[in-house]
Amino acid sequence: MPRLEALRMLYAAGKAEKCLQEMQGEKQYNIQKNEWQVLKARCELKLYLDAAGSDTQADYALQLGDTLEYISNHFRTNEETLLFYIDTQIFFLKTDIQKALAFCNMLTSSDNAQFRLKGLYYRYEIYRDMGDVENMLADLNMLILFTNRLHPQDDDVLRAEQANNYIRKGDVYRLYKRDADNALRAYAESYKYNNYDVLVQCIIANYAIDNAHFELAGKAIKNVFCNKECGKSADALALFQRTWQLIESGIMTKDMISGMLTACEIKDLSVERSNAKKVLLLLKKNYSGHTAMQTVPHRA
């Protein structure tokens, strides 16, 4: 077995410290290679994270920082290595964000579509940390554009990522610009792709209800309760109760009713499931609305 592969197996087995010790006995010309330096940095990152809250974490941070500096100076033409450097800087070390940003700029010009998308995403994350709202939106718009060119409908991973792009765009308008119209428009676009995370759906549903966008709220509600894991979520329970109050007041859509009927089958969501199900079945039978604002009077 090649030596580097054996060391990677040590790292994969969670033996980062032993992996580093074994590396110390290697020939210098091996250790200076790109793959070896990245493995060394991965080991140091694991030890850094494992040492969280201890006196030794600062030492691991220095070691990791030195290795990342070596990588950034010697292997900047290797796009995979640049991604590792950027990811480690943005989400963990945060010691040279400006260099990470420069590498993102390099990746956004890559001939490889996947590297270009990742460069845009990481740059968006840097701008998010900086609070640079306009550049966040600019990169999200480019991410959406470039992802569309790859036909995300035909790829599960791209489809999920495109949904996330629109959710991030909605979040920027909701949290930073306080622009409900554009936020709701972006959230609505996410439903053309995969958008099933329970917490995200609860946020969208409540925000749509707050802004009287009941059609979008209904889509989110339906998606929440189609997820069998939602019974463990306090947010889903609160949404169930809020949606039930809406229906009782006469505000409903077909998706709301469908979602709530599904919710009635989930044990943890309602102590009055039997009564709620009877009412919802009656509403479904008599409901003929096709637009978000059309409602049916509540039937006791």
KANOR-V863964 format. One record per backbone hydrogen bond with DSSP energy under -0.5 kcal/mol. NH is the residue of the N-H (numbers start at 1). CO is the residue of the C=O. Records with the same first field share a line. If there is no record, write none. Layout:
NH=CO, CO
This chain:
6=2
7=3
8=4
9=5
10=6
11=7
12=8
13=9
14=11
15=10
16=14
19=15
20=16
21=17
22=18
23=19
24=20
25=21, 22
26=23
30=27
31=27
32=28
33=30
37=33
38=34
39=35
40=36
41=37
42=38
43=39
44=40
45=41
46=42
47=43
48=44
49=45
50=46
51=47
52=49
54=51
57=54
60=56
61=57
62=58
63=59
64=60
65=61
66=62
67=63
68=64
69=65
70=66
71=67
72=68
73=69
74=70
75=71
78=75
79=77
82=78
83=79
84=80
85=81
86=82
87=83
88=84
89=85
90=86
91=87
92=88
93=88
94=89
100=96
101=97
102=98
103=99
104=100
105=101
106=102
107=103
108=104
109=106
110=107
113=111
116=112
117=113
118=114
119=115
120=116
121=117
122=118
123=119
124=120
125=121
126=122
127=123
128=124
129=125
130=126
131=127, 128
132=127
133=131
136=132
137=133
138=134
139=135
140=136
141=137
142=138
143=139
144=140
145=141
146=142
147=143
148=144
149=145
150=146, 147
151=148
154=151
155=152
159=155
160=156
161=157
162=158
163=159
164=160
165=161
166=162
167=163
168=164
169=165
170=166
171=167
172=168
173=169
174=170
175=171
176=171, 172
177=172
179=173
180=178
183=179
184=180
185=181
186=182
187=183
188=184
189=185
190=186, 187
191=188
192=189
193=190
194=159
195=193
201=197
202=198
203=199
204=200
205=201
206=202
207=203
208=204
209=205
210=206
211=207
212=209
213=208
214=212
217=213
218=214
219=215
220=216
221=217
222=218
223=219
224=220
225=221
226=222
227=223, 224
228=226
230=227
231=228
232=229
233=230
234=232
237=233
238=234
239=235
240=236
241=237
242=238
243=239
244=240
245=241
246=242
247=243
248=244
249=245
250=247
251=246
252=250
257=253
258=254
259=255
260=256
261=257
262=258
263=259
264=260
265=262
266=263
267=265
269=266
270=266
273=270
276=272
277=273
278=274
279=275
280=276
281=277
282=278
283=279
284=280
285=281
286=282
287=283
294=291
300=298
